[in-house]
Amino acid sequence: MPAAQQRQPVDLATRLDGQRGWLAEIEQKLKKRSIIALVLTCLAVGVGAAALYISLTKNADSDRIDALQSRIEALETAAGVTPADTGTTDTGTTIPDTGVTLPETGVTTPDTGVTLPDGTTDGSGLVIPPTGGE
């Protein structure tokens, strides 16, 4: 055999040094991955704790809002102002005169001669037009 193809005998100490170097590389990679996994786990636990805190304090916030609304109603009653109900329309409520007059726009509505029966307005006060079938 030619001398280039012959393998030199490898010393046992050299082989063990190579194995130790390879194991050291693996250990460094594993240490980095473990640190990254630990940081991500801590972040996940922190986000979960924050979500739990927010969900628990949400009810306390709604209780505070209810308390503030009741205080506002009590102050309005004490001041003699009628409290504004949200969600209901009270047709018997009159608005106090503030002394402000609306400017004349010059626009008049045409008289069509059609009278609408009671209850033909929607919740916002807009008149619902009659359908052609009736």
Distance bins in CASP14 RR format, pairs under 12 A and 6 or more apart:
PFRMAT RR
TARGET T0000
AUTHOR 0000-0000-0000
RMODE 2
METHOD distances of the structure
MODEL  1
1 7 0 0 0 0 0 1 0 0 0 0 0
8 14 0 0 0 0 0 1 0 0 0 0 0
9 15 0 0 0 0 0 1 0 0 0 0 0
10 16 0 0 0 0 0 1 0 0 0 0 0
10 17 0 0 0 0 0 1 0 0 0 0 0
10 18 0 0 0 0 0 1 0 0 0 0 0
10 19 0 0 0 0 0 1 0 0 0 0 0
11 17 0 0 0 0 1 0 0 0 0 0 0
11 18 0 0 0 0 0 1 0 0 0 0 0
12 18 0 0 0 0 0 1 0 0 0 0 0
12 19 0 0 0 0 0 1 0 0 0 0 0
13 19 0 0 0 0 0 1 0 0 0 0 0
13 20 0 0 0 0 0 1 0 0 0 0 0
14 20 0 0 0 0 0 1 0 0 0 0 0
14 21 0 0 0 0 0 1 0 0 0 0 0
15 21 0 0 0 0 0 1 0 0 0 0 0
15 22 0 0 0 0 0 1 0 0 0 0 0
16 22 0 0 0 0 0 1 0 0 0 0 0
16 23 0 0 0 0 0 1 0 0 0 0 0
17 23 0 0 0 0 0 1 0 0 0 0 0
17 24 0 0 0 0 0 1 0 0 0 0 0
18 24 0 0 0 0 1 0 0 0 0 0 0
18 25 0 0 0 0 0 1 0 0 0 0 0
19 25 0 0 0 0 0 1 0 0 0 0 0
19 26 0 0 0 0 0 1 0 0 0 0 0
20 26 0 0 0 0 0 1 0 0 0 0 0
20 27 0 0 0 0 0 1 0 0 0 0 0
21 27 0 0 0 0 1 0 0 0 0 0 0
21 28 0 0 0 0 0 1 0 0 0 0 0
22 28 0 0 0 0 0 1 0 0 0 0 0
22 29 0 0 0 0 0 1 0 0 0 0 0
23 29 0 0 0 0 0 1 0 0 0 0 0
23 30 0 0 0 0 0 1 0 0 0 0 0
24 30 0 0 0 0 0 1 0 0 0 0 0
24 31 0 0 0 0 0 1 0 0 0 0 0
25 31 0 0 0 0 0 1 0 0 0 0 0
25 32 0 0 0 0 0 1 0 0 0 0 0
26 32 0 0 0 0 0 1 0 0 0 0 0
26 33 0 0 0 0 0 1 0 0 0 0 0
27 33 0 0 0 0 0 1 0 0 0 0 0
27 34 0 0 0 0 0 1 0 0 0 0 0
28 34 0 0 0 0 0 1 0 0 0 0 0
28 35 0 0 0 0 0 1 0 0 0 0 0
29 35 0 0 0 0 0 1 0 0 0 0 0
29 36 0 0 0 0 0 1 0 0 0 0 0
30 36 0 0 0 0 0 1 0 0 0 0 0
30 37 0 0 0 0 0 1 0 0 0 0 0
31 37 0 0 0 0 0 1 0 0 0 0 0
31 38 0 0 0 0 0 1 0 0 0 0 0
32 38 0 0 0 0 0 1 0 0 0 0 0
32 39 0 0 0 0 0 1 0 0 0 0 0
33 39 0 0 0 0 0 1 0 0 0 0 0
33 40 0 0 0 0 0 1 0 0 0 0 0
34 40 0 0 0 0 0 1 0 0 0 0 0
34 41 0 0 0 0 0 1 0 0 0 0 0
35 41 0 0 0 0 0 1 0 0 0 0 0
35 42 0 0 0 0 0 1 0 0 0 0 0
36 42 0 0 0 0 0 1 0 0 0 0 0
36 43 0 0 0 0 0 1 0 0 0 0 0
37 43 0 0 0 0 0 1 0 0 0 0 0
37 44 0 0 0 0 0 1 0 0 0 0 0
38 44 0 0 0 0 0 1 0 0 0 0 0
38 45 0 0 0 0 0 1 0 0 0 0 0
39 45 0 0 0 0 0 1 0 0 0 0 0
39 46 0 0 0 0 0 1 0 0 0 0 0
40 46 0 0 0 0 0 1 0 0 0 0 0
40 47 0 0 0 0 0 1 0 0 0 0 0
41 47 0 0 0 0 0 1 0 0 0 0 0
41 48 0 0 0 0 0 1 0 0 0 0 0
42 48 0 0 0 0 0 1 0 0 0 0 0
42 49 0 0 0 0 0 1 0 0 0 0 0
43 49 0 0 0 0 0 1 0 0 0 0 0
43 50 0 0 0 0 0 1 0 0 0 0 0
44 50 0 0 0 0 0 1 0 0 0 0 0
44 51 0 0 0 0 0 1 0 0 0 0 0
45 51 0 0 0 0 0 1 0 0 0 0 0
45 52 0 0 0 0 0 1 0 0 0 0 0
46 52 0 0 0 0 1 0 0 0 0 0 0
46 53 0 0 0 0 1 0 0 0 0 0 0
46 54 0 0 0 0 0 1 0 0 0 0 0
47 53 0 0 0 0 0 1 0 0 0 0 0
47 54 0 0 0 0 0 1 0 0 0 0 0
48 54 0 0 0 0 1 0 0 0 0 0 0
48 55 0 0 0 0 1 0 0 0 0 0 0
48 56 0 0 0 0 0 1 0 0 0 0 0
49 55 0 0 0 0 0 1 0 0 0 0 0
49 56 0 0 0 0 0 1 0 0 0 0 0
50 56 0 0 0 0 0 1 0 0 0 0 0
50 57 0 0 0 0 0 1 0 0 0 0 0
51 57 0 0 0 0 0 1 0 0 0 0 0
51 58 0 0 0 0 0 1 0 0 0 0 0
52 58 0 0 0 0 0 1 0 0 0 0 0
53 60 0 0 0 0 0 1 0 0 0 0 0
54 60 0 0 0 0 0 1 0 0 0 0 0
54 61 0 0 0 0 1 0 0 0 0 0 0
55 61 0 0 0 0 0 1 0 0 0 0 0
57 63 0 0 0 0 0 1 0 0 0 0 0
57 64 0 0 0 0 0 1 0 0 0 0 0
58 64 0 0 0 0 0 1 0 0 0 0 0
58 65 0 0 0 0 0 1 0 0 0 0 0
59 65 0 0 0 0 0 1 0 0 0 0 0
59 66 0 0 0 0 0 1 0 0 0 0 0
60 66 0 0 0 0 0 1 0 0 0 0 0
60 67 0 0 0 0 0 1 0 0 0 0 0
61 67 0 0 0 0 0 1 0 0 0 0 0
61 68 0 0 0 0 0 1 0 0 0 0 0
62 68 0 0 0 0 0 1 0 0 0 0 0
62 69 0 0 0 0 0 1 0 0 0 0 0
63 69 0 0 0 0 0 1 0 0 0 0 0
63 70 0 0 0 0 0 1 0 0 0 0 0
64 70 0 0 0 0 0 1 0 0 0 0 0
64 71 0 0 0 0 0 1 0 0 0 0 0
65 71 0 0 0 0 0 1 0 0 0 0 0
65 72 0 0 0 0 0 1 0 0 0 0 0
66 72 0 0 0 0 0 1 0 0 0 0 0
66 73 0 0 0 0 0 1 0 0 0 0 0
67 73 0 0 0 0 0 1 0 0 0 0 0
67 74 0 0 0 0 0 1 0 0 0 0 0
68 74 0 0 0 0 0 1 0 0 0 0 0
68 75 0 0 0 0 0 1 0 0 0 0 0
69 75 0 0 0 0 0 1 0 0 0 0 0
69 76 0 0 0 0 0 1 0 0 0 0 0
69 83 0 0 0 0 1 0 0 0 0 0 0
69 84 0 0 0 0 0 1 0 0 0 0 0
69 85 0 0 0 0 0 1 0 0 0 0 0
69 86 0 0 0 0 1 0 0 0 0 0 0
70 76 0 0 0 0 0 1 0 0 0 0 0
70 77 0 0 0 0 0 1 0 0 0 0 0
70 83 0 0 0 0 0 1 0 0 0 0 0
71 77 0 0 0 0 0 1 0 0 0 0 0
71 78 0 0 0 0 0 1 0 0 0 0 0
71 83 0 0 0 0 0 1 0 0 0 0 0
72 78 0 0 0 0 0 1 0 0 0 0 0
72 79 0 0 0 0 0 1 0 0 0 0 0
72 81 0 0 0 0 0 1 0 0 0 0 0
72 83 1 0 0 1 0 0 0 0 0 0 0
72 84 0 0 0 0 1 0 0 0 0 0 0
72 86 0 0 0 0 0 1 0 0 0 0 0
73 79 0 0 0 0 0 1 0 0 0 0 0
73 80 0 0 0 0 0 1 0 0 0 0 0
73 81 0 0 0 0 0 1 0 0 0 0 0
73 82 0 0 0 0 0 1 0 0 0 0 0
73 83 1 0 1 0 0 0 0 0 0 0 0
73 84 0 0 0 0 1 0 0 0 0 0 0
73 85 0 0 0 0 1 0 0 0 0 0 0
73 86 0 0 0 0 0 1 0 0 0 0 0
74 80 0 0 0 0 0 1 0 0 0 0 0
74 81 0 0 0 0 0 1 0 0 0 0 0
74 83 0 0 0 0 1 0 0 0 0 0 0
75 81 0 0 0 0 1 0 0 0 0 0 0
75 83 0 0 0 0 1 0 0 0 0 0 0
76 82 1 0 0 1 0 0 0 0 0 0 0
76 83 1 0 1 0 0 0 0 0 0 0 0
76 84 0 0 0 0 1 0 0 0 0 0 0
76 85 0 0 0 0 0 1 0 0 0 0 0
77 83 1 0 0 1 0 0 0 0 0 0 0
80 96 0 0 0 0 0 1 0 0 0 0 0
81 93 0 0 0 0 0 1 0 0 0 0 0
81 95 0 0 0 0 0 1 0 0 0 0 0
81 96 0 0 0 0 1 0 0 0 0 0 0
82 90 0 0 0 0 1 0 0 0 0 0 0
82 92 0 0 0 0 0 1 0 0 0 0 0
82 93 1 0 0 1 0 0 0 0 0 0 0
82 94 0 0 0 0 1 0 0 0 0 0 0
82 95 0 0 0 0 1 0 0 0 0 0 0
82 96 0 0 0 0 1 0 0 0 0 0 0
83 90 0 0 0 0 0 1 0 0 0 0 0
83 93 0 0 0 0 0 1 0 0 0 0 0
84 90 0 0 0 0 1 0 0 0 0 0 0
84 93 0 0 0 0 1 0 0 0 0 0 0
84 95 0 0 0 0 0 1 0 0 0 0 0
85 93 0 0 0 0 1 0 0 0 0 0 0
87 123 0 0 0 0 1 0 0 0 0 0 0
87 124 0 0 0 0 0 1 0 0 0 0 0
88 123 0 0 0 0 0 1 0 0 0 0 0
89 119 0 0 0 0 0 1 0 0 0 0 0
89 121 0 0 0 0 1 0 0 0 0 0 0
89 122 0 0 0 0 0 1 0 0 0 0 0
89 123 1 0 0 1 0 0 0 0 0 0 0
89 124 0 0 0 0 1 0 0 0 0 0 0
89 125 1 0 0 1 0 0 0 0 0 0 0
91 118 0 0 0 0 0 1 0 0 0 0 0
91 119 0 0 0 0 0 1 0 0 0 0 0
91 121 0 0 0 0 0 1 0 0 0 0 0
91 123 0 0 0 0 0 1 0 0 0 0 0
91 125 0 0 0 0 0 1 0 0 0 0 0
109 127 0 0 0 0 0 1 0 0 0 0 0
112 127 0 0 0 0 0 1 0 0 0 0 0
112 129 0 0 0 0 0 1 0 0 0 0 0
112 130 0 0 0 0 0 1 0 0 0 0 0
114 120 0 0 0 0 0 1 0 0 0 0 0
114 127 0 0 0 0 0 1 0 0 0 0 0
114 129 0 0 0 0 1 0 0 0 0 0 0
114 130 1 0 0 1 0 0 0 0 0 0 0
114 132 0 0 0 0 0 1 0 0 0 0 0
114 134 0 0 0 0 0 1 0 0 0 0 0
115 127 0 0 0 0 0 1 0 0 0 0 0
115 130 0 0 0 0 0 1 0 0 0 0 0
116 126 0 0 0 0 0 1 0 0 0 0 0
116 127 1 0 0 1 0 0 0 0 0 0 0
116 128 0 0 0 0 1 0 0 0 0 0 0
116 129 0 0 0 0 1 0 0 0 0 0 0
116 130 1 0 0 1 0 0 0 0 0 0 0
116 134 0 0 0 0 0 1 0 0 0 0 0
117 127 0 0 0 0 0 1 0 0 0 0 0
117 128 0 0 0 0 0 1 0 0 0 0 0
117 130 0 0 0 0 1 0 0 0 0 0 0
117 134 0 0 0 0 0 1 0 0 0 0 0
118 127 0 0 0 0 0 1 0 0 0 0 0
119 125 0 0 0 0 0 1 0 0 0 0 0
119 126 0 0 0 0 0 1 0 0 0 0 0
119 127 0 0 0 0 1 0 0 0 0 0 0
119 128 0 0 0 0 1 0 0 0 0 0 0
119 130 0 0 0 0 0 1 0 0 0 0 0
120 126 0 0 0 0 1 0 0 0 0 0 0
120 127 1 0 0 1 0 0 0 0 0 0 0
120 128 1 0 1 0 0 0 0 0 0 0 0
120 129 0 0 0 0 1 0 0 0 0 0 0
120 130 1 0 0 1 0 0 0 0 0 0 0
120 131 0 0 0 0 0 1 0 0 0 0 0
120 134 0 0 0 0 0 1 0 0 0 0 0
121 127 1 0 1 0 0 0 0 0 0 0 0
121 128 1 0 0 1 0 0 0 0 0 0 0
121 129 0 0 0 0 0 1 0 0 0 0 0
122 128 1 0 1 0 0 0 0 0 0 0 0
122 129 0 0 0 0 0 1 0 0 0 0 0
128 134 0 0 0 0 0 1 0 0 0 0 0
END
